[in-house]
Structure formats: C-alpha cells, structure tokens
Amino acid sequence: MAVTVSNYKESEKNFLLAVDKVLAGIENKLSSLSVTEKTFDDSIRTLTLENNTVYVYVGKNGVSDLTINYPSENILATVLFSTANSGNIKISFKAGTKFVGSAPYEFFPGEDWELNIHNGVVVGSTIV
C-alpha cells in the first residue's frame, strides 16, 4: 500500500507506517489463500472433502443419497447441492460430526442446501 507520510507529524508518521506494515501483512496472507471449486454429479455417492474447497452439485436428478467425509482436522469446505424432487433424502456425515442448530439436519425433496464444514462442525441451511 505504501503511504506517503511527509505532510504529517512524527507521531502520525510512525502510526501510519505501522498501519501500512500491518496492511501489507494482511494483503500478503490473503494472496496466499486459494479456494478450489469442484463439481460433483449424480454418480457420486460419497464426497470426501478437501481443505479450502467448494463443492457444487451439477447433476440433473438432485441428491438423494450422499455421504460426506472429511479429514479430522484442518478442513474448511462448502457443499452446495439440490435434493431430489421426490423420495427419501439421505445425507450422512462422518461419525462425531457436530451441527450448529438442530442436529442432524433434516433434508426434504426439492430443497437447495449450503453446508459449511469447519473442523468437524457443520453449519447448514436451505437456500431460498
């Protein structure tokens, strides 16, 4: 970002230079983060999540039976999907998974879902 500090008092200059250093560190950290997007379709029955990945359902029939697995630690992933328009919907998670809100979630036909999984905790909601 590199601020110009020539028109400020010495204490203001030091403060601005310190802020500039912090911002440079944040920009550096953000530039090192990358998120991968992967798609899955009707042929997938088990989805094994990878860190910093968004999974997007691109099938035609909707998800009716899906098991979601993930590593024990260091996982941040999002799963976006639509459920099948009819029949029983079964979305399963690795043993020990915790849920924010009602546990486990109930999935019904014809819904669009977003699930965010972070280190074994799922935060999910239907998308309206």
VOGU-3710 file (C-alpha; in Angstrom, 3 decimals, decimal comma):
1> mavtvsnyke> 0,000/0,000/0,000  2,934/2,338/0,791  1,644/5,539/2,352  3,252/8,958/1,850  3,964/10,478/5,265  5,866/13,679/4,509  2,993/16,023/5,490  2,411/14,523/8,964  3,874/14,996/12,454  6,451/12,414/13,558
11> seknfllavd> 3,970/10,503/15,785  1,421/10,406/12,958  4,112/9,205/10,543  5,039/6,324/12,854  1,403/5,365/13,270  0,752/5,445/9,507  3,881/3,409/8,791  2,808/0,818/11,385  -0,682/0,605/9,862  0,860/0,274/6,405
21> kvlagienkl> 3,033/-2,615/7,641  0,002/-4,411/9,119  -1,993/-3,944/5,910  0,906/-5,287/3,835  0,972/-8,394/6,038  -2,773/-8,908/5,608  -2,535/-8,479/1,842  0,304/-10,998/1,751  -1,712/-13,534/3,770  -4,819/-13,078/1,615
31> sslsvtektf> -2,846/-13,520/-1,582  -1,569/-16,879/-0,316  -5,074/-18,229/0,293  -6,726/-20,053/-2,537  -10,085/-21,731/-2,804  -10,664/-24,551/-5,233  -14,064/-25,233/-6,785  -15,007/-28,796/-7,664  -18,210/-30,153/-9,130  -19,991/-33,425/-8,463
41> ddsirtltle> -22,943/-35,108/-10,137  -25,471/-37,910/-9,756  -22,782/-40,615/-9,957  -21,198/-39,518/-6,650  -22,459/-41,269/-3,507  -19,511/-40,408/-1,232  -17,911/-36,991/-1,192  -14,518/-36,783/0,538  -13,831/-33,141/1,264  -10,537/-31,331/0,855
51> nntvyvyvgk> -9,499/-28,173/2,675  -10,356/-24,789/1,117  -12,685/-26,352/-1,436  -16,208/-25,529/-2,564  -18,197/-28,458/-3,971  -21,025/-27,618/-6,351  -23,630/-30,171/-7,419  -24,130/-30,140/-11,206  -26,267/-33,268/-11,633  -29,729/-33,376/-13,149
61> ngvsdltiny> -31,731/-35,534/-10,712  -30,881/-33,988/-7,340  -29,059/-35,633/-4,465  -30,967/-38,451/-2,780  -28,160/-40,399/-1,057  -24,827/-38,812/-0,172  -22,177/-39,492/2,460  -19,882/-36,600/3,335  -16,432/-37,476/4,706  -13,639/-35,129/5,704
71> psenilatvl> -10,262/-35,214/7,459  -10,281/-34,931/11,246  -8,532/-31,569/11,339  -7,789/-28,580/9,175  -10,863/-28,685/7,000  -12,841/-25,757/5,694  -15,170/-26,699/2,862  -18,559/-25,791/1,453  -21,013/-28,138/-0,259  -23,818/-26,720/-2,419
81> fstansgnik> -26,484/-29,094/-3,686  -30,126/-29,648/-4,561  -32,062/-32,597/-3,203  -34,075/-34,903/-5,458  -37,640/-33,766/-6,152  -39,168/-36,903/-4,645  -38,378/-39,888/-2,455  -36,344/-40,229/0,721  -33,316/-37,984/1,084  -30,361/-39,417/2,999
91> isfkagtkfv> -27,354/-37,178/3,659  -24,866/-38,818/6,032  -21,840/-37,435/7,816  -18,736/-38,900/9,378  -19,243/-40,179/12,932  -18,638/-37,459/15,506  -19,798/-34,614/13,279  -21,321/-31,729/15,221  -24,027/-29,426/13,927  -24,920/-25,811/14,585
101> gsapyeffpg> -28,683/-25,734/15,049  -30,838/-28,863/15,010  -28,718/-31,993/14,796  -28,589/-33,616/12,392  -30,327/-31,575/9,722  -33,456/-32,879/8,028  -33,341/-32,923/4,250  -36,530/-32,919/2,190  -37,229/-33,290/-1,549  -36,798/-30,244/-3,758
111> edwelnihng> -34,538/-28,196/-1,494  -31,336/-26,291/-2,221  -28,701/-26,539/0,522  -25,437/-24,948/1,566  -23,321/-26,842/4,090  -20,168/-25,329/5,553  -17,865/-27,787/7,287  -15,104/-26,489/9,542  -13,052/-28,941/11,597  -15,944/-31,348/12,206
121> vvvgstiv> -18,673/-28,751/12,720  -21,383/-28,315/10,090  -23,328/-25,118/9,626  -26,075/-25,638/7,084  -29,157/-24,015/5,701  -31,594/-24,258/2,872  -31,113/-21,605/0,243  -34,226/-19,619/-0,570
//
